[in-house]
Structure formats: structure tokens, C-alpha cells
Amino acid sequence: MTSDQIRRCIDLGAYIEYCYLPCLWGEGTKMPQYQRQSIEDFASFVRIDPTRSFISTDLGQAVMPHPIEGMRDCIVKLQAAGVSQSDIDLLVRINPAWLIGLN
């Protein structure tokens, strides 16, 4: 989806899931058939509205990193890209917990 489409969905009440997997696959990996997303592009999407978004890794494939390692990598890269710790907390802790009823 484009940024405008994401904003429209959020305006209609949606929560948006961003999967980290596209930042890990691509040329030079065991999933080379897909185009890799840059961390800059990923970070620009998660900044659209962290209050209405969450991040998953979508990992679990035998040829990719373990999901916990992938989430750690995602967090470190978002920090390096300048995403605030409070936004990261919303995206990977607070919003997912709220969405599944773990207030």
C-alpha cells in the first residue's frame, strides 16, 4: 500500500501491520526471488502513525533467522534509523499486547 492508502485505512479505524521479513530477503539470501525493502523505507512506513500500527517479523521459515533474532534486529535497525524508543514500544509491545487483550 502507499502512504496515502495506509493513512486512509487508519482514518477508517484500521490498525496496520508492518512485517519486517521484506527487509531480510532478497539477493544474497536463501529467499532471493523477492526484492528487499530498505530499512529506510520500512522506517518511513512505521512512522506514518505508530499509535495505529504494529510490527511483526513474519519469520519462521527454515531458511531465515529465528523470529526472536529477527525482532531484535528490527528494533536495532529502527533505532539506528532514528525511530524513537517510545514509538518502537508502541509498535512491538504496547499495541500488539492491547490488540490481543493483554492490557
C-alpha positions as MATLAB code, in Angstrom:
seq = 'MTSDQIRRCIDLGAYIEYCYLPCLWGEGTKMPQYQRQSIEDFASFVRIDPTRSFISTDLGQAVMPHPIEGMRDCIVKLQAAGVSQSDIDLLVRINPAWLIGLN';
ca = [
       0.000    0.000    0.000;
       1.058    3.582   -0.489;
       1.427    6.009    2.403;
      -1.839    7.685    1.412;
      -3.678    4.347    1.351;
      -2.286    3.488    4.773;
      -3.440    6.842    6.163;
      -6.895    6.285    4.682;
      -7.170    2.861    6.307;
      -6.064    4.292    9.653;
      -8.614    7.101    9.298;
     -11.252    4.391    8.859;
     -10.169    2.741   12.114;
      -7.690    0.105   10.964;
      -4.519   -0.999   12.681;
      -1.718   -1.559   10.186;
       0.704   -4.475   10.437;
       4.211   -3.970    9.117;
       6.208   -7.147    8.512;
       9.972   -6.991    8.862;
      10.594  -10.013    6.594;
      10.876   -7.961    3.370;
      13.919   -6.213    4.902;
      15.660   -9.583    5.211;
      15.000  -11.419    1.986;
      16.328  -10.726   -1.486;
      19.594  -11.093   -3.322;
      22.264  -12.851   -1.272;
      19.759  -14.642    0.979;
      18.054  -18.008    0.810;
      14.936  -16.222   -0.456;
      16.473  -14.378   -3.428;
      13.336  -14.342   -5.550;
      11.922  -11.337   -3.641;
      13.045   -7.728   -3.733;
      14.469   -6.478   -0.434;
      12.867   -3.450    1.231;
      15.302   -0.922    2.647;
      15.213   -0.171    6.348;
      14.689    3.479    5.410;
      11.501    2.614    3.518;
      10.357    0.336    6.351;
      11.007    3.077    8.925;
       9.137    5.655    6.846;
       6.069    3.411    6.817;
       6.120    2.669   10.549;
       6.385    6.416   11.251;
       3.061    7.113    9.496;
       1.079    6.517   12.698;
       2.675    4.320   15.353;
      -0.422    4.685   17.541;
      -2.415    2.650   14.977;
       0.266    0.201   13.853;
       2.288   -2.801   14.942;
       5.285   -4.759   13.716;
       5.635   -8.490   13.205;
       8.604  -10.309   11.758;
       6.633  -12.826    9.677;
       9.637  -15.094   10.247;
       9.577  -18.798   10.909;
      10.819  -20.112    7.586;
      13.623  -22.660    7.989;
      15.949  -20.612    5.769;
      15.503  -17.325    7.631;
      16.550  -16.053   11.085;
      14.660  -17.169   14.195;
      11.698  -14.825   14.878;
      13.217  -13.548   18.144;
      16.539  -12.773   16.452;
      14.617  -11.085   13.651;
      12.657   -8.873   16.047;
      15.853   -7.878   17.869;
      17.431   -6.982   14.526;
      14.338   -4.997   13.545;
      14.401   -2.989   16.778;
      18.125   -2.239   16.494;
      17.734   -1.111   12.885;
      14.720    1.088   13.693;
      16.704    2.723   16.499;
      19.581    3.333   14.080;
      17.112    4.833   11.588;
      16.020    7.343   14.218;
      12.645    5.888   15.221;
      12.022    6.929   18.821;
      12.047    4.340   21.587;
       8.501    5.334   22.565;
       7.293    4.645   19.006;
       9.157    1.321   18.934;
       7.499    0.387   22.242;
       4.089    1.148   20.720;
       4.864   -0.864   17.593;
       6.322   -4.012   19.150;
       4.946   -4.109   22.702;
       2.012   -1.901   23.601;
      -0.197   -2.118   20.510;
       0.256   -5.888   19.936;
      -0.496   -6.591   23.607;
      -3.596   -4.397   23.505;
      -4.836   -5.968   20.262;
      -4.801   -9.462   21.784;
      -6.245   -8.364   25.120;
      -3.106   -8.318   27.271;
      -3.554   -4.822   28.685;
];
